[in-house]
Amino acid sequence: MTLTRQILVAMLLAVVLGSVAQYVLALPVLPGFLRYLLQDILGEGLVVIGGQIFLASLKLLVVPLVFVSLVCGVCQVDDAGSLGRMSLKTLVLYLATTALAISLALFLGAIWQPGTGVKMQMDGAYAPPEPMPLRDVLIDIFPVNPVAAMAEGNMLQVIVFALLIGVAISRSGEAGQRLGQHFRDWDSVLMRLVGMLMKVAPYGVFCLMYSLFARQGLGTVNDLLLYMLTVTAALAVQGFVVYPLLLQFLARLPPLPFLRKIRPVQLFAFSTATSTATIPLTLDAVENRLGVDNRVASFVIPLGATVNMDGTAIMQGVATVFIAQAYGLPLDMDDYLMVVLTATMASIGTAGVPGVGLITLAMVLQQVNLPVEGIALIIGVDRLLDMMRTAINVTGDAVVAVIVARSEQALDLALYSKSHTDF
Ligand code: ASP
């Protein structure tokens, strides 16, 4: 069985067994020993431990892998011009794909009207945490202390530090060559570790999904069904129409190999709802299966996992329309443009960890004078949507990596089209 299939089977099993466990645990008459077995030993014990250890082992790789891989990538670039060109292309594509994603979300939200007729029932007052002002976000990109940046897992600061070291290595003659080789060795070793962890991914995914379903299920749906459908449809169009079209027309590449090879990464992002923890797998898939050269992938992927969140932007677009409709506050064209702008900013400011997109949504709502408490309306169903949008977030990063690599002659076409390269 291919890895994709193994992960899918693990997910299905986890959903079924987890839901059964949740149902059984909710029964009023349940023998004590059964509760102990299901809840303490299995649910809260073995499975949670397994899932968390798996997630931790991937997260532990993120900082060293991003740092080492990016240093390797940058020190191979011999002219500063090409580095600048690549960064510019990446940023433009990231902004454009995100703006496209929100526009799509707003369009569907305006047509399907998911919030019209929703009876507003607040689950208590919701006070969102203050998002960081944009100015501070920009200043914060530059590290004062690289060790602290690594210890805190501050990806943008790690990226800036790695870029600087990489450039310095490439200009340091013989000493630079020795150190560069050293980094390349580290890179191979870390990539090997990613491969080893992928082998146990189905078990890890099983544990993560089982605990989710056994503990909380996916929340109540009722009134929010149309909201969920709208978000899902926009995510699907982005993933299965917009991205393939971009690959076809911007990169002149057949989209099918891409869609097939990115699937395990999507499944992993789906089950963990964090694009940051998915970085090692995205990097592995993009470099070793899609044929993107390390000097492009090592820059584009970690940066994307931190700032490029097309799926999150889609949720924020639909959520804004939904809340406006639920409160009966119509949005005009000016508001829509404002949402495109602020949701692009908000998705850049969203960290690649579960649930943050909902916090930065407050920024968008405030800009168009909608009640921030409206977030309480959708919080109940956010987990499932978070999983789906994270899968799209990582796909968007990989698409941009392929397009940039293609335009920089840094794509191994034979590897891209090679049919079977499962993990
Ligand atoms: N969970 C998302 C991610 O990691 C961020 C979000 O939208 O909450 O990509």
Residues whose N, C-alpha, C, O or C-beta is under 5 A from the ligand:
A	BS01	LIG	A273 T274 S275 T276 T312 A351 G352 V353 P354 G355 V356 G357 L358 D386 T390 N393
